[in-house]
Amino acid sequence: MFTFWKPKPRCHCLENVNHKLDSILLLLQESKRRDIAMSAQMDELVAAVNENTSLDDSIIVFLNGLADQIADAAGDKERATALAAEVREKTAAVAAALAANTPAEPPVE
C-alpha cells in the first residue's frame, strides 16, 4: 500500500506569532498615519510662523518709521496732529486685524 505524506499538525505557537505580527503591522500603519498627519500640521505651523514673522517685520518697520515721523514733527503742531490721527487709524486697523485672526478659545485637539 502506498502511504501519502501527512503534514504535521499545526503548532499553536505559529498562530500566536502570526497574531502578534499582525498586531505589530497594525500599530506600524497607525503610527505612519499619525506621522503623515503630524507632518501636515507641522507644514501649516511653519506657514503660520512665516506669515506672522512677515507681519511682525512690517509692524517693526511701521513703528520705526513712526518714530522718525514723530521726531521730524517736533515743534509743528499741525503736522503732529495729523500724525496722531494717522497713528490712531493704523492702530485701529492693526487691532481689528488681530481680533479677526485670533480665535476666542484655543482649538481643542
GUDO-995569 format. One record per residue: z, y, x of N, C-alpha, C, O in turn; residue number from 1; chain. Coordinates in Angstrom, 3 decimals. Layout:
<recs>
REC        n_w        n_v        n_u       ca_w       ca_v       ca_u        c_w        c_v        c_u        o_w        o_v        o_u   keke   bakol
REC          Z          Y          X          Z          Y          X          Z          Y          X          Z          Y          X    NUM       A
...
</recs>
This chain:
<recs>
REC        n_w        n_v        n_u       ca_w       ca_v       ca_u        c_w        c_v        c_u        o_w        o_v        o_u   keke   bakol
REC      0.000     -1.176      0.823      0.000      0.000      0.000      0.000      1.247      0.873      0.636      1.292      1.926      1       A
REC     -0.720      2.244      0.414     -0.866      3.480      1.164      0.211      4.464      0.716      0.385      4.690     -0.481      2       A
REC      0.940      5.056      1.678      2.011      5.988      1.343      1.558      7.412      1.664      1.106      7.712      2.769      3       A
REC      1.694      8.259      0.680      1.382      9.675      0.898      2.552     10.390      1.541      3.712     10.001      1.405      4       A
REC      2.201     11.445      2.245      3.245     12.262      2.866      4.006     12.992      1.779      3.401     13.585      0.885      5       A
REC      5.297     12.954      1.845      6.139     13.638      0.878      6.742     14.859      1.560      7.343     14.754      2.629      6       A
REC      6.571     16.032      0.920      7.208     17.201      1.541      8.724     17.091      1.454      9.284     16.466      0.554      7       A
REC      9.349     17.716      2.414     10.810     17.722      2.410     11.292     18.605      1.272     10.611     19.559      0.895      8       A
REC     12.435     18.304      0.735     12.962     19.183     -0.316     13.191     20.586      0.248     13.555     20.760      1.410      9       A
REC     12.960     21.599     -0.634     13.134     22.994     -0.183     14.581     23.289      0.144     15.518     22.847     -0.521     10       A
REC     14.701     24.032      1.166     16.043     24.429      1.582     16.415     25.721      0.857     15.645     26.682      0.853     11       A
REC     17.565     25.739      0.261     18.028     26.948     -0.423     18.263     28.087      0.554     18.311     29.255      0.167     12       A
REC     18.405     27.741      1.798     18.597     28.766      2.821     17.376     29.673      2.898     17.506     30.889      3.041     13       A
REC     16.190     29.079      2.803     14.973     29.878      2.871     14.834     30.787      1.664     14.345     31.910      1.785     14       A
REC     15.251     30.320      0.519     15.200     31.164     -0.683     16.116     32.367     -0.516     15.758     33.479     -0.904     15       A
REC     17.284     32.153      0.054     18.214     33.263      0.292     17.633     34.264      1.291     17.757     35.476      1.111     16       A
REC     17.003     33.749      2.339     16.390     34.617      3.344     15.260     35.428      2.707     15.148     36.633      2.933     17       A
REC     14.421     34.754      1.906     13.324     35.460      1.231     13.857     36.541      0.293     13.305     37.639      0.225     18       A
REC     14.914     36.229     -0.417     15.514     37.216     -1.321     16.035     38.424     -0.535     15.845     39.569     -0.945     19       A
REC     16.677     38.160      0.570     17.197     39.252      1.401     16.058     40.089      1.983     16.145     41.316      2.038     20       A
REC     14.997     39.421      2.413     13.849     40.154      2.948     13.203     41.025      1.864     12.809     42.161      2.126     21       A
REC     13.098     40.488      0.662     12.560     41.287     -0.444     13.434     42.504     -0.711     12.924     43.595     -0.963     22       A
REC     14.738     42.321     -0.656     15.663     43.442     -0.862     15.496     44.492      0.229     15.511     45.692     -0.048     23       A
REC     15.337     44.041      1.462     15.140     44.972      2.583     13.830     45.737      2.411     13.785     46.944      2.653     24       A
REC     12.769     45.056      1.998     11.486     45.725      1.777     11.592     46.782      0.684     11.030     47.869      0.815     25       A
REC     12.309     46.469     -0.390     12.503     47.456     -1.454     13.261     48.677     -0.940     12.918     49.812     -1.269     26       A
REC     14.288     48.438     -0.135     15.049     49.554      0.444     14.176     50.400      1.363     14.271     51.628      1.353     27       A
REC     13.336     49.759      2.150     12.445     50.499      3.043     11.440     51.335      2.249     11.146     52.473      2.615     28       A
REC     10.918     50.768      1.165      9.969     51.512      0.330     10.648     52.723     -0.292     10.060     53.804     -0.343     29       A
REC     11.872     52.557     -0.764     12.618     53.671     -1.361     12.909     54.732     -0.300     12.810     55.929     -0.567     30       A
REC     13.265     54.289      0.890     13.529     55.231      1.983     12.272     56.026      2.324     12.342     57.235      2.545     31       A
REC     11.133     55.359      2.367      9.872     56.044      2.665      9.542     57.058      1.578      9.088     58.162      1.878     32       A
REC      9.767     56.691      0.306      9.502     57.610     -0.797     10.390     58.860     -0.680      9.933     59.981     -0.901     33       A
REC     11.655     58.645     -0.332     12.572     59.781     -0.171     12.162     60.658      1.012     12.244     61.884      0.934     34       A
REC     11.722     60.037      2.103     11.268     60.799      3.271     10.080     61.686      2.907     10.006     62.841      3.327     35       A
REC      9.154     61.140      2.124      7.982     61.919      1.708      8.422     63.093      0.836      7.927     64.208      0.993     36       A
REC      9.355     62.837     -0.087      9.853     63.910     -0.954     10.579     64.971     -0.135     10.412     66.166     -0.378     37       A
REC     11.388     64.537      0.838     12.109     65.491      1.680     11.149     66.290      2.543     11.386     67.471      2.798     38       A
REC     10.085     65.675      2.989      9.089     66.375      3.796      8.431     67.486      2.977      8.212     68.588      3.480     39       A
REC      8.118     67.193      1.722      7.517     68.217      0.851      8.509     69.347      0.608      8.131     70.519      0.616     40       A
REC      9.769     69.005      0.394     10.794     70.035      0.198     10.961     70.882      1.454     11.156     72.094      1.364     41       A
REC     10.885     70.259      2.612     11.010     70.997      3.870      9.837     71.962      4.034     10.019     73.094      4.482     42       A
REC      8.639     71.514      3.671      7.471     72.396      3.738      7.658     73.616      2.838      7.323     74.735      3.224     43       A
REC      8.192     73.394      1.639      8.456     74.502      0.716      9.499     75.447      1.299      9.370     76.666      1.192     44       A
REC     10.524     74.883      1.912     11.578     75.701      2.510     11.044     76.536      3.670     11.387     77.710      3.800     45       A
REC     10.213     75.939      4.503      9.610     76.675      5.626      8.761     77.827      5.098      8.814     78.933      5.635     46       A
REC      7.984     77.577      4.057      7.156     78.637      3.470      8.034     79.760      2.919      7.722     80.937      3.103     47       A
REC      9.122     79.405      2.250     10.026     80.418      1.691     10.687     81.238      2.801     10.824     82.455      2.680     48       A
REC     11.093     80.572      3.875     11.717     81.286      5.007     10.706     82.236      5.641     11.039     83.375      5.969     49       A
REC      9.472     81.767      5.814      8.441     82.632      6.394      8.185     83.849      5.510      8.025     84.963      6.008     50       A
REC      8.147     83.632      4.198      7.937     84.753      3.272      9.101     85.729      3.342      8.897     86.943      3.369     51       A
REC     10.326     85.200      3.373     11.497     86.075      3.462     11.521     86.839      4.773     11.883     88.015      4.801     52       A
REC     11.138     86.179      5.861     11.103     86.847      7.161     10.115     88.001      7.122     10.389     89.078      7.651     53       A
REC      8.974     87.778      6.498      7.968     88.832      6.382      8.521     89.997      5.556      8.334     91.161      5.911     54       A
REC      9.202     89.675      4.456      9.798     90.729      3.629     10.895     91.462      4.389     10.999     92.687      4.318     55       A
REC     11.711     90.708      5.114     12.778     91.334      5.911     12.189     92.297      6.933     12.684     93.411      7.102     56       A
REC     11.136     91.867      7.610     10.486     92.726      8.601      9.939     93.995      7.947     10.031     95.081      8.520     57       A
REC      9.373     93.856      6.750      8.842     95.014      6.038      9.955     95.993      5.681      9.792     97.207      5.800     58       A
REC     11.083     95.448      5.243     12.222     96.313      4.891     12.741     97.027      6.129     13.089     98.206      6.063     59       A
REC     12.798     96.326      7.258     13.268     96.948      8.504     12.333     98.080      8.918     12.793     99.149      9.320     60       A
REC     11.027     97.852      8.822     10.059     98.901      9.155     10.249    100.094      8.224     10.237    101.244      8.663     61       A
REC     10.424     99.812      6.941     10.641    100.894      5.970     11.894    101.691      6.316     11.868    102.921      6.324     62       A
REC     12.998    100.984      6.605     14.251    101.690      6.902     14.145    102.502      8.186     14.676    103.610      8.260     63       A
REC     13.467    101.967      9.196     13.276    102.733     10.431     12.432    103.976     10.168     12.730    105.052     10.685     64       A
REC     11.386    103.830      9.371     10.561    104.980      9.011     11.355    105.995      8.213     11.191    107.202      8.395     65       A
REC     12.205    105.515      7.339     13.055    106.392      6.529     14.000    107.196      7.421     14.204    108.393      7.220     66       A
REC     14.565    106.511      8.403     15.468    107.215      9.324     14.720    108.322     10.066     15.260    109.410     10.266     67       A
REC     13.472    108.047     10.476     12.674    109.064     11.158     12.373    110.238     10.219     12.428    111.399     10.626     68       A
REC     12.052    109.920      8.955     11.741    110.980      7.993     12.966    111.843      7.716     12.849    113.061      7.579     69       A
REC     14.129    111.225      7.635     15.359    111.993      7.411     15.614    112.918      8.592     15.981    114.079      8.410     70       A
REC     15.421    112.405      9.797     15.633    113.241     10.987     14.646    114.407     11.000     15.004    115.521     11.380     71       A
REC     13.396    114.148     10.582     12.383    115.206     10.557     12.660    116.237      9.455     12.297    117.405      9.595     72       A
REC     13.303    115.806      8.356     13.524    116.690      7.204     14.789    117.531      7.339     15.055    118.380      6.487     73       A
REC     15.553    117.317      8.369     16.799    118.065      8.533     16.515    119.558      8.515     15.661    120.050      9.253     74       A
REC     17.232    120.265      7.672     17.070    121.714      7.568     16.011    122.128      6.560     15.883    123.325      6.303     75       A
REC     15.251    121.225      5.977     14.214    121.544      4.986     14.645    120.936      3.653     14.385    119.763      3.384     76       A
REC     15.319    121.761      2.805     15.912    121.271      1.557     14.866    120.660      0.627     15.114    119.618      0.020     77       A
REC     13.713    121.290      0.510     12.675    120.793     -0.395     12.165    119.418      0.054     12.010    118.502     -0.754     78       A
REC     11.916    119.300      1.334     11.434    118.024      1.876     12.519    116.942      1.783     12.215    115.781      1.506     79       A
REC     13.770    117.318      2.013     14.888    116.378      1.919     15.064    115.894      0.486     15.359    114.719      0.269     80       A
REC     14.885    116.785     -0.506     14.996    116.405     -1.917     13.881    115.430     -2.293     14.128    114.448     -2.992     81       A
REC     12.667    115.691     -1.839     11.544    114.796     -2.112     11.774    113.435     -1.458     11.464    112.394     -2.038     82       A
REC     12.310    113.456     -0.267     12.594    112.218      0.448     13.670    111.417     -0.288     13.567    110.195     -0.391     83       A
REC     14.685    112.085     -0.791     15.743    111.410     -1.544     15.172    110.747     -2.797     15.567    109.632     -3.140     84       A
REC     14.245    111.423     -3.485     13.612    110.847     -4.673     12.798    109.605     -4.299     12.813    108.606     -5.019     85       A
REC     12.099    109.672     -3.185     11.312    108.524     -2.720     12.224    107.340     -2.384     11.909    106.192     -2.701     86       A
REC     13.351    107.633     -1.741     14.296    106.575     -1.392     14.828    105.913     -2.660     14.913    104.687     -2.725     87       A
REC     15.187    106.712     -3.668     15.692    106.151     -4.929     14.634    105.268     -5.583     14.956    104.197     -6.097     88       A
REC     13.385    105.702     -5.570     12.287    104.946     -6.176     12.080    103.606     -5.457     11.952    102.559     -6.092     89       A
REC     12.051    103.660     -4.138     11.832    102.425     -3.375     13.047    101.508     -3.449     12.897    100.286     -3.452     90       A
REC     14.245    102.079     -3.508     15.452    101.271     -3.659     15.428    100.536     -4.986     15.786     99.360     -5.054     91       A
REC     15.008    101.220     -6.041     14.914    100.578     -7.355     13.871     99.454     -7.337     14.086     98.398     -7.931     92       A
REC     12.750     99.682     -6.661     11.706     98.659     -6.582     12.198     97.428     -5.821     11.942     96.298     -6.237     93       A
REC     12.900     97.642     -4.713     13.440     96.516     -3.934     14.497     95.776     -4.755     14.512     94.545     -4.775     94       A
REC     15.375     96.511     -5.426     16.411     95.882     -6.252     15.786     95.058     -7.376     16.247     93.954     -7.668     95       A
REC     14.744     95.588     -8.004     14.069     94.850     -9.079     13.412     93.578     -8.540     13.475     92.525     -9.174     96       A
REC     12.789     93.680     -7.381     12.146     92.507     -6.786     13.182     91.445     -6.418     12.955     90.253     -6.621     97       A
REC     14.307     91.879     -5.882     15.365     90.926     -5.544     15.918     90.258     -6.793     16.129     89.045     -6.811     98       A
REC     16.153     91.047     -7.840     16.679     90.487     -9.088     15.684     89.509     -9.708     16.082     88.469    -10.231     99       A
REC     14.394     89.837     -9.653     13.373     88.980    -10.259     13.214     87.663     -9.511     12.830     86.657    -10.108    100       A
REC     13.501     87.655     -8.225     13.284     86.455     -7.415     14.562     85.749     -6.986     14.532     84.869     -6.125    101       A
REC     15.681     86.134     -7.585     16.957     85.488     -7.285     17.401     84.718     -8.505     17.611     85.308     -9.565    102       A
REC     17.552     83.390     -8.378     17.984     82.613     -9.540     19.418     82.969     -9.917     20.248     83.256     -9.055    103       A
REC     19.694     82.945    -11.213     21.040     83.259    -11.698     22.040     82.247    -11.172     23.149     82.605    -10.777    104       A
REC     21.644     80.978    -11.169     22.503     79.929    -10.650     21.707     79.120     -9.627     20.494     78.960     -9.764    105       A
REC     22.390     78.613     -8.607     21.664     77.799     -7.638     21.096     76.560     -8.333     21.733     76.004     -9.227    106       A
REC     19.889     76.123     -7.922     19.318     74.935     -8.544     20.153     73.689     -8.254     20.663     73.510     -7.148    107       A
REC     20.283     72.843     -9.256     21.043     71.607     -9.113     20.089     70.494     -8.734     19.054     70.308     -9.373    108       A
REC     20.437     69.761     -7.703     19.567     68.656     -7.265     20.225     67.348     -7.538     19.657     66.297     -7.242    109       A
</recs>
